[in-house]
């Protein structure tokens, strides 16, 4: 039941800022790609999104993201602005340059942000 899912999420992750729970409802059941070098951060995001039954695949680099997207489709890509020596903006340019991936939404997150 939806109310219990919200209570469980609030218990695990604290109160979410306005808009976050609504956004989570919109991605319920989605398949997302998360480009992130930090395994711990990726696990936190994965736990948060599992409440909404989201499938989250993780890759660590832009090159891995490009290879992944050649073989798999997803509803959206989540990536950091800076990925080690790489830049998130390069990933956006690469995704937008390919016809097959041009329409995939991309969510960029700032570095060093607390995960809720």
Biotite code that builds the C-alpha atoms (Angstrom):
import biotite.structure as struc

atoms = struc.array([
    struc.Atom([0.000, 0.000, 0.000], chain_id="A", res_id=1, res_name="UNK", atom_name="CA", element="C"),
    struc.Atom([1.280, 3.443, -0.977], chain_id="A", res_id=2, res_name="UNK", atom_name="CA", element="C"),
    struc.Atom([1.009, 4.955, 2.512], chain_id="A", res_id=3, res_name="UNK", atom_name="CA", element="C"),
    struc.Atom([3.215, 2.232, 4.033], chain_id="A", res_id=4, res_name="UNK", atom_name="CA", element="C"),
    struc.Atom([5.808, 2.731, 1.276], chain_id="A", res_id=5, res_name="UNK", atom_name="CA", element="C"),
    struc.Atom([5.947, 6.440, 2.102], chain_id="A", res_id=6, res_name="UNK", atom_name="CA", element="C"),
    struc.Atom([6.255, 5.724, 5.827], chain_id="A", res_id=7, res_name="UNK", atom_name="CA", element="C"),
    struc.Atom([9.050, 3.213, 5.205], chain_id="A", res_id=8, res_name="UNK", atom_name="CA", element="C"),
    struc.Atom([10.897, 5.687, 2.963], chain_id="A", res_id=9, res_name="UNK", atom_name="CA", element="C"),
    struc.Atom([10.545, 8.449, 5.548], chain_id="A", res_id=10, res_name="UNK", atom_name="CA", element="C"),
    struc.Atom([11.825, 6.134, 8.287], chain_id="A", res_id=11, res_name="UNK", atom_name="CA", element="C"),
    struc.Atom([14.834, 5.099, 6.188], chain_id="A", res_id=12, res_name="UNK", atom_name="CA", element="C"),
    struc.Atom([15.751, 8.409, 4.640], chain_id="A", res_id=13, res_name="UNK", atom_name="CA", element="C"),
    struc.Atom([14.145, 11.114, 6.759], chain_id="A", res_id=14, res_name="UNK", atom_name="CA", element="C"),
    struc.Atom([11.779, 13.740, 5.472], chain_id="A", res_id=15, res_name="UNK", atom_name="CA", element="C"),
    struc.Atom([12.225, 14.415, 1.782], chain_id="A", res_id=16, res_name="UNK", atom_name="CA", element="C"),
    struc.Atom([12.235, 17.983, 0.492], chain_id="A", res_id=17, res_name="UNK", atom_name="CA", element="C"),
    struc.Atom([9.149, 19.202, -1.353], chain_id="A", res_id=18, res_name="UNK", atom_name="CA", element="C"),
    struc.Atom([8.899, 17.632, -4.776], chain_id="A", res_id=19, res_name="UNK", atom_name="CA", element="C"),
    struc.Atom([11.145, 14.637, -4.148], chain_id="A", res_id=20, res_name="UNK", atom_name="CA", element="C"),
    struc.Atom([8.387, 12.209, -3.213], chain_id="A", res_id=21, res_name="UNK", atom_name="CA", element="C"),
    struc.Atom([6.278, 13.418, -6.154], chain_id="A", res_id=22, res_name="UNK", atom_name="CA", element="C"),
    struc.Atom([9.210, 12.886, -8.500], chain_id="A", res_id=23, res_name="UNK", atom_name="CA", element="C"),
    struc.Atom([9.724, 9.401, -7.068], chain_id="A", res_id=24, res_name="UNK", atom_name="CA", element="C"),
    struc.Atom([6.086, 8.575, -7.837], chain_id="A", res_id=25, res_name="UNK", atom_name="CA", element="C"),
    struc.Atom([6.666, 9.539, -11.461], chain_id="A", res_id=26, res_name="UNK", atom_name="CA", element="C"),
    struc.Atom([9.513, 7.059, -11.826], chain_id="A", res_id=27, res_name="UNK", atom_name="CA", element="C"),
    struc.Atom([7.873, 4.121, -10.068], chain_id="A", res_id=28, res_name="UNK", atom_name="CA", element="C"),
    struc.Atom([8.888, 0.937, -11.866], chain_id="A", res_id=29, res_name="UNK", atom_name="CA", element="C"),
    struc.Atom([11.416, 2.722, -14.113], chain_id="A", res_id=30, res_name="UNK", atom_name="CA", element="C"),
    struc.Atom([14.762, 1.395, -15.304], chain_id="A", res_id=31, res_name="UNK", atom_name="CA", element="C"),
    struc.Atom([17.517, 3.984, -14.698], chain_id="A", res_id=32, res_name="UNK", atom_name="CA", element="C"),
    struc.Atom([21.243, 4.160, -15.360], chain_id="A", res_id=33, res_name="UNK", atom_name="CA", element="C"),
    struc.Atom([23.352, 5.796, -12.639], chain_id="A", res_id=34, res_name="UNK", atom_name="CA", element="C"),
    struc.Atom([26.834, 6.973, -13.640], chain_id="A", res_id=35, res_name="UNK", atom_name="CA", element="C"),
    struc.Atom([28.791, 7.214, -10.398], chain_id="A", res_id=36, res_name="UNK", atom_name="CA", element="C"),
    struc.Atom([32.273, 6.243, -9.256], chain_id="A", res_id=37, res_name="UNK", atom_name="CA", element="C"),
    struc.Atom([31.288, 6.004, -5.590], chain_id="A", res_id=38, res_name="UNK", atom_name="CA", element="C"),
    struc.Atom([29.839, 2.573, -4.757], chain_id="A", res_id=39, res_name="UNK", atom_name="CA", element="C"),
    struc.Atom([28.519, 3.730, -1.356], chain_id="A", res_id=40, res_name="UNK", atom_name="CA", element="C"),
    struc.Atom([26.659, 6.666, -2.891], chain_id="A", res_id=41, res_name="UNK", atom_name="CA", element="C"),
    struc.Atom([25.245, 4.392, -5.587], chain_id="A", res_id=42, res_name="UNK", atom_name="CA", element="C"),
    struc.Atom([23.985, 1.974, -2.933], chain_id="A", res_id=43, res_name="UNK", atom_name="CA", element="C"),
    struc.Atom([22.269, 4.810, -1.040], chain_id="A", res_id=44, res_name="UNK", atom_name="CA", element="C"),
    struc.Atom([20.527, 6.005, -4.188], chain_id="A", res_id=45, res_name="UNK", atom_name="CA", element="C"),
    struc.Atom([19.605, 2.412, -5.019], chain_id="A", res_id=46, res_name="UNK", atom_name="CA", element="C"),
    struc.Atom([18.048, 1.905, -1.588], chain_id="A", res_id=47, res_name="UNK", atom_name="CA", element="C"),
    struc.Atom([16.075, 5.119, -1.853], chain_id="A", res_id=48, res_name="UNK", atom_name="CA", element="C"),
    struc.Atom([14.739, 4.247, -5.300], chain_id="A", res_id=49, res_name="UNK", atom_name="CA", element="C"),
    struc.Atom([13.986, 0.621, -4.430], chain_id="A", res_id=50, res_name="UNK", atom_name="CA", element="C"),
    struc.Atom([11.055, 1.914, -2.372], chain_id="A", res_id=51, res_name="UNK", atom_name="CA", element="C"),
    struc.Atom([9.467, 2.868, -5.698], chain_id="A", res_id=52, res_name="UNK", atom_name="CA", element="C"),
    struc.Atom([10.458, -0.413, -7.410], chain_id="A", res_id=53, res_name="UNK", atom_name="CA", element="C"),
    struc.Atom([13.034, 1.312, -9.616], chain_id="A", res_id=54, res_name="UNK", atom_name="CA", element="C"),
    struc.Atom([15.693, -0.783, -11.317], chain_id="A", res_id=55, res_name="UNK", atom_name="CA", element="C"),
    struc.Atom([19.011, 1.043, -11.023], chain_id="A", res_id=56, res_name="UNK", atom_name="CA", element="C"),
    struc.Atom([22.020, -0.099, -13.028], chain_id="A", res_id=57, res_name="UNK", atom_name="CA", element="C"),
    struc.Atom([25.345, 1.522, -12.160], chain_id="A", res_id=58, res_name="UNK", atom_name="CA", element="C"),
    struc.Atom([28.430, 2.239, -14.197], chain_id="A", res_id=59, res_name="UNK", atom_name="CA", element="C"),
    struc.Atom([31.466, 4.190, -13.022], chain_id="A", res_id=60, res_name="UNK", atom_name="CA", element="C"),
    struc.Atom([32.643, 6.103, -16.110], chain_id="A", res_id=61, res_name="UNK", atom_name="CA", element="C"),
    struc.Atom([31.397, 7.902, -19.202], chain_id="A", res_id=62, res_name="UNK", atom_name="CA", element="C"),
    struc.Atom([32.902, 5.158, -21.379], chain_id="A", res_id=63, res_name="UNK", atom_name="CA", element="C"),
    struc.Atom([31.011, 2.484, -19.434], chain_id="A", res_id=64, res_name="UNK", atom_name="CA", element="C"),
    struc.Atom([27.801, 4.532, -19.742], chain_id="A", res_id=65, res_name="UNK", atom_name="CA", element="C"),
    struc.Atom([28.244, 4.799, -23.515], chain_id="A", res_id=66, res_name="UNK", atom_name="CA", element="C"),
    struc.Atom([28.870, 1.070, -23.826], chain_id="A", res_id=67, res_name="UNK", atom_name="CA", element="C"),
    struc.Atom([25.878, 0.293, -21.621], chain_id="A", res_id=68, res_name="UNK", atom_name="CA", element="C"),
    struc.Atom([23.552, 2.506, -23.694], chain_id="A", res_id=69, res_name="UNK", atom_name="CA", element="C"),
    struc.Atom([24.633, 0.759, -26.903], chain_id="A", res_id=70, res_name="UNK", atom_name="CA", element="C"),
    struc.Atom([23.366, -2.534, -25.478], chain_id="A", res_id=71, res_name="UNK", atom_name="CA", element="C"),
    struc.Atom([20.500, -1.488, -23.148], chain_id="A", res_id=72, res_name="UNK", atom_name="CA", element="C"),
    struc.Atom([17.725, 1.053, -22.989], chain_id="A", res_id=73, res_name="UNK", atom_name="CA", element="C"),
    struc.Atom([16.662, 2.926, -19.887], chain_id="A", res_id=74, res_name="UNK", atom_name="CA", element="C"),
    struc.Atom([14.081, 5.565, -18.995], chain_id="A", res_id=75, res_name="UNK", atom_name="CA", element="C"),
    struc.Atom([16.667, 8.060, -17.715], chain_id="A", res_id=76, res_name="UNK", atom_name="CA", element="C"),
    struc.Atom([20.342, 8.579, -16.890], chain_id="A", res_id=77, res_name="UNK", atom_name="CA", element="C"),
    struc.Atom([21.507, 10.058, -13.581], chain_id="A", res_id=78, res_name="UNK", atom_name="CA", element="C"),
    struc.Atom([25.076, 11.384, -13.512], chain_id="A", res_id=79, res_name="UNK", atom_name="CA", element="C"),
    struc.Atom([27.335, 13.680, -11.531], chain_id="A", res_id=80, res_name="UNK", atom_name="CA", element="C"),
    struc.Atom([28.630, 16.941, -12.950], chain_id="A", res_id=81, res_name="UNK", atom_name="CA", element="C"),
    struc.Atom([32.160, 15.675, -12.451], chain_id="A", res_id=82, res_name="UNK", atom_name="CA", element="C"),
    struc.Atom([33.041, 12.016, -12.776], chain_id="A", res_id=83, res_name="UNK", atom_name="CA", element="C"),
    struc.Atom([36.651, 11.749, -11.629], chain_id="A", res_id=84, res_name="UNK", atom_name="CA", element="C"),
    struc.Atom([38.733, 13.228, -14.426], chain_id="A", res_id=85, res_name="UNK", atom_name="CA", element="C"),
    struc.Atom([35.731, 13.174, -16.731], chain_id="A", res_id=86, res_name="UNK", atom_name="CA", element="C"),
    struc.Atom([32.987, 15.753, -16.935], chain_id="A", res_id=87, res_name="UNK", atom_name="CA", element="C"),
    struc.Atom([29.282, 15.057, -16.850], chain_id="A", res_id=88, res_name="UNK", atom_name="CA", element="C"),
    struc.Atom([28.782, 17.570, -19.660], chain_id="A", res_id=89, res_name="UNK", atom_name="CA", element="C"),
    struc.Atom([30.805, 15.304, -21.961], chain_id="A", res_id=90, res_name="UNK", atom_name="CA", element="C"),
    struc.Atom([28.406, 12.477, -21.173], chain_id="A", res_id=91, res_name="UNK", atom_name="CA", element="C"),
    struc.Atom([25.428, 14.684, -22.048], chain_id="A", res_id=92, res_name="UNK", atom_name="CA", element="C"),
    struc.Atom([27.011, 15.605, -25.381], chain_id="A", res_id=93, res_name="UNK", atom_name="CA", element="C"),
    struc.Atom([27.683, 11.968, -26.194], chain_id="A", res_id=94, res_name="UNK", atom_name="CA", element="C"),
    struc.Atom([24.178, 10.818, -25.282], chain_id="A", res_id=95, res_name="UNK", atom_name="CA", element="C"),
    struc.Atom([22.613, 13.661, -27.289], chain_id="A", res_id=96, res_name="UNK", atom_name="CA", element="C"),
    struc.Atom([24.796, 12.962, -30.341], chain_id="A", res_id=97, res_name="UNK", atom_name="CA", element="C"),
    struc.Atom([23.460, 9.430, -30.870], chain_id="A", res_id=98, res_name="UNK", atom_name="CA", element="C"),
    struc.Atom([20.063, 9.044, -32.515], chain_id="A", res_id=99, res_name="UNK", atom_name="CA", element="C"),
    struc.Atom([19.148, 6.017, -30.358], chain_id="A", res_id=100, res_name="UNK", atom_name="CA", element="C"),
    struc.Atom([19.769, 7.827, -27.061], chain_id="A", res_id=101, res_name="UNK", atom_name="CA", element="C"),
    struc.Atom([18.964, 11.455, -27.932], chain_id="A", res_id=102, res_name="UNK", atom_name="CA", element="C"),
    struc.Atom([15.568, 11.410, -26.189], chain_id="A", res_id=103, res_name="UNK", atom_name="CA", element="C"),
    struc.Atom([16.689, 9.828, -22.901], chain_id="A", res_id=104, res_name="UNK", atom_name="CA", element="C"),
    struc.Atom([16.222, 12.287, -20.005], chain_id="A", res_id=105, res_name="UNK", atom_name="CA", element="C"),
    struc.Atom([19.429, 13.076, -18.121], chain_id="A", res_id=106, res_name="UNK", atom_name="CA", element="C"),
    struc.Atom([19.491, 14.179, -14.482], chain_id="A", res_id=107, res_name="UNK", atom_name="CA", element="C"),
    struc.Atom([22.732, 15.852, -13.434], chain_id="A", res_id=108, res_name="UNK", atom_name="CA", element="C"),
    struc.Atom([23.559, 16.064, -9.738], chain_id="A", res_id=109, res_name="UNK", atom_name="CA", element="C"),
    struc.Atom([26.055, 18.364, -8.089], chain_id="A", res_id=110, res_name="UNK", atom_name="CA", element="C"),
    struc.Atom([29.105, 16.829, -6.470], chain_id="A", res_id=111, res_name="UNK", atom_name="CA", element="C"),
    struc.Atom([29.350, 16.456, -2.696], chain_id="A", res_id=112, res_name="UNK", atom_name="CA", element="C"),
    struc.Atom([25.627, 16.630, -2.039], chain_id="A", res_id=113, res_name="UNK", atom_name="CA", element="C"),
    struc.Atom([24.143, 14.807, 0.922], chain_id="A", res_id=114, res_name="UNK", atom_name="CA", element="C"),
    struc.Atom([21.893, 11.998, -0.162], chain_id="A", res_id=115, res_name="UNK", atom_name="CA", element="C"),
    struc.Atom([18.485, 12.081, 1.490], chain_id="A", res_id=116, res_name="UNK", atom_name="CA", element="C"),
])
